[in-house]
Amino acid sequence: MTRRTRRHAGTWAAALVVVVGCLVAGCSDGYADERGKGDAPVRGRAGDDTPAEVFNMPDGFGNLATKCVGHGFRAYVTTNADAPSNLQIVQDETCAG
């Protein structure tokens, strides 16, 4: 191997290590949990995993998500990266059974 080839091989190896490290760190559930943005565990994984209906708002405003929860109730949740989310649960006859 020439010096130039060894230098490029070392550069590629270092770049690969950085990329793999970033990918592994980005997949960490602990990072989201530490920031208070992790998903709460569900006992026995018996929760309702159906998607919520999301209403996107302009930048600077929290989005709104809604879905039926339980029987006869609907949850409304706002998202906000800089402040806690707001949650309201109200009765909704369309969410029965």
BANUPA-267378 format. One record per residue: residue number from 1; residue in three letters; x, y, z of N, C-alpha, C in turn. Coordinates in nm, 2 decimals. Layout:
N
<rec pos="NUM" code="ALA" n_X="X" n_Y="Y" n_Z="Z" ca_X="X" ca_Y="Y" ca_Z="Z" c_X="X" c_Y="Y" c_Z="Z"/>
...
END
This chain:
97
<rec pos="1" code="MET" n_X="0.08" n_Y="-0.12" n_Z="0.00" ca_X="0.00" ca_Y="0.00" ca_Z="0.00" c_X="0.09" c_Y="0.12" c_Z="0.00"/>
<rec pos="2" code="THR" n_X="0.05" n_Y="0.22" n_Z="-0.07" ca_X="0.12" ca_Y="0.35" ca_Z="-0.07" c_X="0.07" c_Y="0.43" c_Z="0.04"/>
<rec pos="3" code="ARG" n_X="0.15" n_Y="0.54" n_Z="0.07" ca_X="0.11" ca_Y="0.63" ca_Z="0.18" c_X="-0.03" c_Y="0.69" c_Z="0.15"/>
<rec pos="4" code="ARG" n_X="-0.05" n_Y="0.73" n_Z="0.03" ca_X="-0.18" ca_Y="0.79" ca_Z="0.00" c_X="-0.30" c_Y="0.69" c_Z="0.02"/>
<rec pos="5" code="THR" n_X="-0.28" n_Y="0.57" n_Z="-0.02" ca_X="-0.38" ca_Y="0.47" ca_Z="-0.01" c_X="-0.41" c_Y="0.44" c_Z="0.14"/>
<rec pos="6" code="ARG" n_X="-0.30" n_Y="0.43" n_Z="0.22" ca_X="-0.32" ca_Y="0.41" ca_Z="0.37" c_X="-0.39" c_Y="0.53" c_Z="0.43"/>
<rec pos="7" code="ARG" n_X="-0.36" n_Y="0.65" n_Z="0.39" ca_X="-0.42" ca_Y="0.77" ca_Z="0.44" c_X="-0.57" c_Y="0.77" c_Z="0.41"/>
<rec pos="8" code="HIS" n_X="-0.61" n_Y="0.73" n_Z="0.29" ca_X="-0.75" ca_Y="0.73" ca_Z="0.25" c_X="-0.82" c_Y="0.61" c_Z="0.33"/>
<rec pos="9" code="ALA" n_X="-0.76" n_Y="0.50" n_Z="0.34" ca_X="-0.82" ca_Y="0.39" ca_Z="0.42" c_X="-0.84" c_Y="0.43" c_Z="0.56"/>
<rec pos="10" code="GLY" n_X="-0.75" n_Y="0.50" n_Z="0.62" ca_X="-0.77" ca_Y="0.55" ca_Z="0.76" c_X="-0.88" c_Y="0.65" c_Z="0.77"/>
<rec pos="11" code="THR" n_X="-0.89" n_Y="0.74" n_Z="0.67" ca_X="-1.00" ca_Y="0.84" ca_Z="0.67" c_X="-1.13" c_Y="0.77" c_Z="0.66"/>
<rec pos="12" code="TRP" n_X="-1.14" n_Y="0.67" n_Z="0.57" ca_X="-1.27" ca_Y="0.60" ca_Z="0.55" c_X="-1.31" c_Y="0.52" c_Z="0.68"/>
<rec pos="13" code="ALA" n_X="-1.21" n_Y="0.46" n_Z="0.74" ca_X="-1.23" ca_Y="0.39" ca_Z="0.86" c_X="-1.28" c_Y="0.48" c_Z="0.97"/>
<rec pos="14" code="ALA" n_X="-1.22" n_Y="0.59" n_Z="0.99" ca_X="-1.26" ca_Y="0.69" ca_Z="1.09" c_X="-1.41" c_Y="0.74" c_Z="1.06"/>
<rec pos="15" code="ALA" n_X="-1.43" n_Y="0.77" n_Z="0.94" ca_X="-1.57" ca_Y="0.81" ca_Z="0.90" c_X="-1.67" c_Y="0.71" c_Z="0.93"/>
<rec pos="16" code="LEU" n_X="-1.64" n_Y="0.58" n_Z="0.90" ca_X="-1.73" ca_Y="0.47" ca_Z="0.93" c_X="-1.76" c_Y="0.46" c_Z="1.07"/>
<rec pos="17" code="VAL" n_X="-1.66" n_Y="0.47" n_Z="1.16" ca_X="-1.68" ca_Y="0.46" ca_Z="1.30" c_X="-1.77" c_Y="0.58" c_Z="1.35"/>
<rec pos="18" code="VAL" n_X="-1.75" n_Y="0.70" n_Z="1.30" ca_X="-1.83" ca_Y="0.81" ca_Z="1.34" c_X="-1.98" c_Y="0.79" c_Z="1.30"/>
<rec pos="19" code="VAL" n_X="-2.00" n_Y="0.74" n_Z="1.18" ca_X="-2.14" ca_Y="0.72" ca_Z="1.13" c_X="-2.21" c_Y="0.61" c_Z="1.21"/>
<rec pos="20" code="VAL" n_X="-2.14" n_Y="0.50" n_Z="1.23" ca_X="-2.20" ca_Y="0.39" ca_Z="1.31" c_X="-2.23" c_Y="0.44" c_Z="1.45"/>
<rec pos="21" code="GLY" n_X="-2.14" n_Y="0.51" n_Z="1.51" ca_X="-2.16" ca_Y="0.57" ca_Z="1.65" c_X="-2.28" c_Y="0.66" c_Z="1.65"/>
<rec pos="22" code="CYS" n_X="-2.30" n_Y="0.74" n_Z="1.55" ca_X="-2.41" ca_Y="0.83" ca_Z="1.55" c_X="-2.54" c_Y="0.75" c_Z="1.53"/>
<rec pos="23" code="LEU" n_X="-2.54" n_Y="0.65" n_Z="1.45" ca_X="-2.66" ca_Y="0.57" ca_Z="1.43" c_X="-2.70" c_Y="0.50" c_Z="1.56"/>
<rec pos="24" code="VAL" n_X="-2.60" n_Y="0.44" n_Z="1.62" ca_X="-2.63" ca_Y="0.37" ca_Z="1.75" c_X="-2.68" c_Y="0.46" c_Z="1.85"/>
<rec pos="25" code="ALA" n_X="-2.62" n_Y="0.58" n_Z="1.87" ca_X="-2.66" ca_Y="0.67" ca_Z="1.97" c_X="-2.80" c_Y="0.73" c_Z="1.94"/>
<rec pos="26" code="GLY" n_X="-2.83" n_Y="0.75" n_Z="1.81" ca_X="-2.96" ca_Y="0.80" ca_Z="1.77" c_X="-3.08" c_Y="0.70" c_Z="1.80"/>
<rec pos="27" code="CYS" n_X="-3.05" n_Y="0.57" n_Z="1.81" ca_X="-3.15" ca_Y="0.47" ca_Z="1.83" c_X="-3.17" c_Y="0.44" c_Z="1.98"/>
<rec pos="28" code="SER" n_X="-3.11" n_Y="0.52" n_Z="2.06" ca_X="-3.12" ca_Y="0.49" ca_Z="2.20" c_X="-3.25" c_Y="0.54" c_Z="2.26"/>
<rec pos="29" code="ASP" n_X="-3.33" n_Y="0.45" n_Z="2.33" ca_X="-3.45" ca_Y="0.50" ca_Z="2.40" c_X="-3.42" c_Y="0.58" c_Z="2.52"/>
<rec pos="30" code="GLY" n_X="-3.30" n_Y="0.56" n_Z="2.58" ca_X="-3.26" ca_Y="0.63" ca_Z="2.70" c_X="-3.25" c_Y="0.78" c_Z="2.67"/>
<rec pos="31" code="TYR" n_X="-3.21" n_Y="0.82" n_Z="2.56" ca_X="-3.19" ca_Y="0.96" ca_Z="2.53" c_X="-3.33" c_Y="1.03" c_Z="2.54"/>
<rec pos="32" code="ALA" n_X="-3.43" n_Y="0.97" n_Z="2.48" ca_X="-3.56" ca_Y="1.03" ca_Z="2.48" c_X="-3.62" c_Y="1.03" c_Z="2.63"/>
<rec pos="33" code="ASP" n_X="-3.59" n_Y="0.92" n_Z="2.70" ca_X="-3.64" ca_Y="0.91" ca_Z="2.83" c_X="-3.58" c_Y="1.01" c_Z="2.93"/>
<rec pos="34" code="GLU" n_X="-3.45" n_Y="1.04" n_Z="2.91" ca_X="-3.38" ca_Y="1.13" ca_Z="2.99" c_X="-3.44" c_Y="1.27" c_Z="2.97"/>
<rec pos="35" code="ARG" n_X="-3.48" n_Y="1.30" n_Z="2.85" ca_X="-3.54" ca_Y="1.44" ca_Z="2.82" c_X="-3.69" c_Y="1.44" c_Z="2.85"/>
<rec pos="36" code="GLY" n_X="-3.75" n_Y="1.34" n_Z="2.90" ca_X="-3.89" ca_Y="1.34" ca_Z="2.94" c_X="-3.98" c_Y="1.32" c_Z="2.81"/>
<rec pos="37" code="LYS" n_X="-3.92" n_Y="1.27" n_Z="2.70" ca_X="-4.00" ca_Y="1.26" ca_Z="2.58" c_X="-4.02" c_Y="1.11" c_Z="2.54"/>
<rec pos="38" code="GLY" n_X="-3.98" n_Y="1.02" n_Z="2.63" ca_X="-4.00" ca_Y="0.88" ca_Z="2.60" c_X="-4.14" c_Y="0.83" c_Z="2.62"/>
<rec pos="39" code="ASP" n_X="-4.16" n_Y="0.71" n_Z="2.56" ca_X="-4.30" ca_Y="0.65" ca_Z="2.57" c_X="-4.31" c_Y="0.57" c_Z="2.70"/>
<rec pos="40" code="ALA" n_X="-4.42" n_Y="0.59" n_Z="2.77" ca_X="-4.44" ca_Y="0.51" ca_Z="2.89" c_X="-4.46" c_Y="0.36" c_Z="2.86"/>
<rec pos="41" code="PRO" n_X="-4.41" n_Y="0.28" n_Z="2.94" ca_X="-4.43" ca_Y="0.13" ca_Z="2.92" c_X="-4.58" c_Y="0.09" c_Z="2.94"/>
<rec pos="42" code="VAL" n_X="-4.63" n_Y="0.00" n_Z="2.87" ca_X="-4.76" ca_Y="-0.05" ca_Z="2.89" c_X="-4.75" c_Y="-0.20" c_Z="2.94"/>
<rec pos="43" code="ARG" n_X="-4.81" n_Y="-0.23" n_Z="3.05" ca_X="-4.80" ca_Y="-0.36" ca_Z="3.11" c_X="-4.86" c_Y="-0.46" c_Z="3.02"/>
<rec pos="44" code="GLY" n_X="-4.78" n_Y="-0.56" n_Z="2.99" ca_X="-4.82" ca_Y="-0.67" ca_Z="2.90" c_X="-4.84" c_Y="-0.63" c_Z="2.76"/>
<rec pos="45" code="ARG" n_X="-4.80" n_Y="-0.51" n_Z="2.72" ca_X="-4.81" ca_Y="-0.46" ca_Z="2.58" c_X="-4.96" c_Y="-0.47" c_Z="2.54"/>
<rec pos="46" code="ALA" n_X="-5.05" n_Y="-0.45" n_Z="2.63" ca_X="-5.19" ca_Y="-0.46" ca_Z="2.59" c_X="-5.26" c_Y="-0.32" c_Z="2.57"/>
<rec pos="47" code="GLY" n_X="-5.19" n_Y="-0.23" n_Z="2.52" ca_X="-5.24" ca_Y="-0.09" ca_Z="2.50" c_X="-5.31" c_Y="-0.08" c_Z="2.37"/>
<rec pos="48" code="ASP" n_X="-5.37" n_Y="0.04" n_Z="2.34" ca_X="-5.43" ca_Y="0.07" ca_Z="2.22" c_X="-5.32" c_Y="0.14" c_Z="2.13"/>
<rec pos="49" code="ASP" n_X="-5.27" n_Y="0.07" n_Z="2.03" ca_X="-5.17" ca_Y="0.13" ca_Z="1.94" c_X="-5.22" c_Y="0.19" c_Z="1.82"/>
<rec pos="50" code="THR" n_X="-5.35" n_Y="0.21" n_Z="1.81" ca_X="-5.41" ca_Y="0.27" ca_Z="1.69" c_X="-5.36" c_Y="0.42" c_Z="1.68"/>
<rec pos="51" code="PRO" n_X="-5.33" n_Y="0.46" n_Z="1.55" ca_X="-5.28" ca_Y="0.60" ca_Z="1.54" c_X="-5.38" c_Y="0.71" c_Z="1.58"/>
<rec pos="52" code="ALA" n_X="-5.33" n_Y="0.82" n_Z="1.62" ca_X="-5.42" ca_Y="0.93" ca_Z="1.65" c_X="-5.43" c_Y="1.02" c_Z="1.52"/>
<rec pos="53" code="GLU" n_X="-5.54" n_Y="1.09" n_Z="1.52" ca_X="-5.56" ca_Y="1.19" ca_Z="1.41" c_X="-5.49" c_Y="1.31" c_Z="1.44"/>
<rec pos="54" code="VAL" n_X="-5.40" n_Y="1.36" n_Z="1.36" ca_X="-5.31" ca_Y="1.47" ca_Z="1.39" c_X="-5.35" c_Y="1.59" c_Z="1.30"/>
<rec pos="55" code="PHE" n_X="-5.36" n_Y="1.71" n_Z="1.36" ca_X="-5.39" ca_Y="1.83" ca_Z="1.30" c_X="-5.27" c_Y="1.92" c_Z="1.31"/>
<rec pos="56" code="ASN" n_X="-5.20" n_Y="1.94" n_Z="1.20" ca_X="-5.08" ca_Y="2.02" ca_Z="1.19" c_X="-5.11" c_Y="2.17" c_Z="1.20"/>
<rec pos="57" code="MET" n_X="-5.04" n_Y="2.24" n_Z="1.28" ca_X="-5.05" ca_Y="2.38" ca_Z="1.30" c_X="-4.92" c_Y="2.45" c_Z="1.24"/>
<rec pos="58" code="PRO" n_X="-4.93" n_Y="2.58" n_Z="1.21" ca_X="-4.81" ca_Y="2.65" ca_Z="1.16" c_X="-4.70" c_Y="2.64" c_Z="1.26"/>
<rec pos="59" code="ASP" n_X="-4.58" n_Y="2.67" n_Z="1.21" ca_X="-4.46" ca_Y="2.67" ca_Z="1.29" c_X="-4.48" c_Y="2.76" c_Z="1.41"/>
<rec pos="60" code="GLY" n_X="-4.43" n_Y="2.73" n_Z="1.52" ca_X="-4.45" ca_Y="2.81" ca_Z="1.64" c_X="-4.57" c_Y="2.77" c_Z="1.72"/>
<rec pos="61" code="PHE" n_X="-4.66" n_Y="2.69" n_Z="1.67" ca_X="-4.78" ca_Y="2.65" ca_Z="1.74" c_X="-4.77" c_Y="2.50" c_Z="1.76"/>
<rec pos="62" code="GLY" n_X="-4.82" n_Y="2.45" n_Z="1.87" ca_X="-4.83" ca_Y="2.30" ca_Z="1.89" c_X="-4.93" c_Y="2.24" c_Z="1.80"/>
<rec pos="63" code="ASN" n_X="-4.90" n_Y="2.12" n_Z="1.75" ca_X="-4.99" ca_Y="2.04" ca_Z="1.68" c_X="-5.10" c_Y="1.98" c_Z="1.77"/>
<rec pos="64" code="LEU" n_X="-5.21" n_Y="1.93" n_Z="1.72" ca_X="-5.31" ca_Y="1.88" ca_Z="1.80" c_X="-5.33" c_Y="1.73" c_Z="1.75"/>
<rec pos="65" code="ALA" n_X="-5.34" n_Y="1.64" n_Z="1.85" ca_X="-5.37" ca_Y="1.50" ca_Z="1.82" c_X="-5.49" c_Y="1.46" c_Z="1.90"/>
<rec pos="66" code="THR" n_X="-5.57" n_Y="1.37" n_Z="1.84" ca_X="-5.69" ca_Y="1.33" ca_Z="1.91" c_X="-5.72" c_Y="1.18" c_Z="1.87"/>
<rec pos="67" code="LYS" n_X="-5.77" n_Y="1.11" n_Z="1.96" ca_X="-5.82" ca_Y="0.97" ca_Z="1.94" c_X="-5.91" c_Y="0.93" c_Z="2.05"/>
<rec pos="68" code="CYS" n_X="-5.98" n_Y="0.82" n_Z="2.03" ca_X="-6.07" ca_Y="0.76" ca_Z="2.13" c_X="-5.98" c_Y="0.69" c_Z="2.23"/>
<rec pos="69" code="VAL" n_X="-6.01" n_Y="0.71" n_Z="2.36" ca_X="-5.94" ca_Y="0.63" ca_Z="2.46" c_X="-6.05" c_Y="0.57" c_Z="2.55"/>
<rec pos="70" code="GLY" n_X="-6.03" n_Y="0.45" n_Z="2.59" ca_X="-6.13" ca_Y="0.38" ca_Z="2.67" c_X="-6.26" c_Y="0.37" c_Z="2.59"/>
<rec pos="71" code="HIS" n_X="-6.37" n_Y="0.36" n_Z="2.66" ca_X="-6.50" ca_Y="0.35" ca_Z="2.60" c_X="-6.58" c_Y="0.48" c_Z="2.63"/>
<rec pos="72" code="GLY" n_X="-6.61" n_Y="0.55" n_Z="2.52" ca_X="-6.69" ca_Y="0.67" ca_Z="2.54" c_X="-6.61" c_Y="0.80" c_Z="2.57"/>
<rec pos="73" code="PHE" n_X="-6.48" n_Y="0.80" n_Z="2.56" ca_X="-6.40" ca_Y="0.91" ca_Z="2.58" c_X="-6.30" c_Y="0.94" c_Z="2.47"/>
<rec pos="74" code="ARG" n_X="-6.27" n_Y="1.07" n_Z="2.45" ca_X="-6.17" ca_Y="1.11" ca_Z="2.35" c_X="-6.07" c_Y="1.20" c_Z="2.42"/>
<rec pos="75" code="ALA" n_X="-5.94" n_Y="1.18" n_Z="2.38" ca_X="-5.83" ca_Y="1.25" ca_Z="2.43" c_X="-5.78" c_Y="1.35" c_Z="2.32"/>
<rec pos="76" code="TYR" n_X="-5.75" n_Y="1.47" n_Z="2.37" ca_X="-5.69" ca_Y="1.58" ca_Z="2.28" c_X="-5.56" c_Y="1.61" c_Z="2.35"/>
<rec pos="77" code="VAL" n_X="-5.46" n_Y="1.61" n_Z="2.27" ca_X="-5.32" ca_Y="1.64" ca_Z="2.32" c_X="-5.25" c_Y="1.74" c_Z="2.22"/>
<rec pos="78" code="THR" n_X="-5.19" n_Y="1.84" n_Z="2.28" ca_X="-5.11" ca_Y="1.93" ca_Z="2.20" c_X="-4.96" c_Y="1.90" c_Z="2.22"/>
<rec pos="79" code="THR" n_X="-4.89" n_Y="1.93" n_Z="2.11" ca_X="-4.74" ca_Y="1.90" ca_Z="2.12" c_X="-4.68" c_Y="2.04" c_Z="2.12"/>
<rec pos="80" code="ASN" n_X="-4.57" n_Y="2.04" n_Z="2.20" ca_X="-4.49" ca_Y="2.17" ca_Z="2.21" c_X="-4.35" c_Y="2.13" c_Z="2.26"/>
<rec pos="81" code="ALA" n_X="-4.25" n_Y="2.16" n_Z="2.17" ca_X="-4.12" ca_Y="2.12" ca_Z="2.21" c_X="-4.06" c_Y="2.20" c_Z="2.33"/>
<rec pos="82" code="ASP" n_X="-4.11" n_Y="2.31" n_Z="2.35" ca_X="-4.05" ca_Y="2.40" ca_Z="2.46" c_X="-4.13" c_Y="2.40" c_Z="2.59"/>
<rec pos="83" code="ALA" n_X="-4.25" n_Y="2.34" n_Z="2.59" ca_X="-4.33" ca_Y="2.34" ca_Z="2.71" c_X="-4.40" c_Y="2.20" c_Z="2.72"/>
<rec pos="84" code="PRO" n_X="-4.46" n_Y="2.17" n_Z="2.84" ca_X="-4.53" ca_Y="2.05" ca_Z="2.85" c_X="-4.65" c_Y="2.04" c_Z="2.76"/>
<rec pos="85" code="SER" n_X="-4.69" n_Y="1.92" n_Z="2.72" ca_X="-4.81" ca_Y="1.91" ca_Z="2.64" c_X="-4.93" c_Y="1.93" c_Z="2.72"/>
<rec pos="86" code="ASN" n_X="-5.04" n_Y="1.97" n_Z="2.66" ca_X="-5.17" ca_Y="1.99" ca_Z="2.72" c_X="-5.25" c_Y="1.87" c_Z="2.69"/>
<rec pos="87" code="LEU" n_X="-5.33" n_Y="1.81" n_Z="2.78" ca_X="-5.41" ca_Y="1.69" ca_Z="2.76" c_X="-5.55" c_Y="1.72" c_Z="2.82"/>
<rec pos="88" code="GLN" n_X="-5.65" n_Y="1.69" n_Z="2.74" ca_X="-5.79" ca_Y="1.70" ca_Z="2.78" c_X="-5.86" c_Y="1.57" c_Z="2.74"/>
<rec pos="89" code="ILE" n_X="-5.93" n_Y="1.51" n_Z="2.83" ca_X="-6.01" ca_Y="1.39" ca_Z="2.80" c_X="-6.16" c_Y="1.43" c_Z="2.83"/>
<rec pos="90" code="VAL" n_X="-6.24" n_Y="1.41" n_Z="2.72" ca_X="-6.38" ca_Y="1.45" ca_Z="2.73" c_X="-6.47" c_Y="1.33" c_Z="2.69"/>
<rec pos="91" code="GLN" n_X="-6.59" n_Y="1.33" n_Z="2.73" ca_X="-6.69" ca_Y="1.23" ca_Z="2.69" c_X="-6.72" c_Y="1.25" c_Z="2.54"/>
<rec pos="92" code="ASP" n_X="-6.73" n_Y="1.14" n_Z="2.47" ca_X="-6.76" ca_Y="1.14" ca_Z="2.32" c_X="-6.84" c_Y="1.02" c_Z="2.29"/>
<rec pos="93" code="GLU" n_X="-6.96" n_Y="1.03" n_Z="2.25" ca_X="-7.05" ca_Y="0.92" ca_Z="2.22" c_X="-7.00" c_Y="0.84" c_Z="2.10"/>
<rec pos="94" code="THR" n_X="-6.92" n_Y="0.91" n_Z="2.01" ca_X="-6.88" ca_Y="0.83" ca_Z="1.89" c_X="-6.76" c_Y="0.74" c_Z="1.93"/>
<rec pos="95" code="CYS" n_X="-6.71" n_Y="0.74" n_Z="2.05" ca_X="-6.61" ca_Y="0.65" ca_Z="2.09" c_X="-6.66" c_Y="0.53" c_Z="2.16"/>
<rec pos="96" code="ALA" n_X="-6.78" n_Y="0.51" n_Z="2.16" ca_X="-6.84" ca_Y="0.39" ca_Z="2.24" c_X="-6.80" c_Y="0.26" c_Z="2.17"/>
<rec pos="97" code="GLY" n_X="-6.76" n_Y="0.17" n_Z="2.26" ca_X="-6.73" ca_Y="0.03" ca_Z="2.22" c_X="-6.65" c_Y="0.01" c_Z="2.11"/>
END
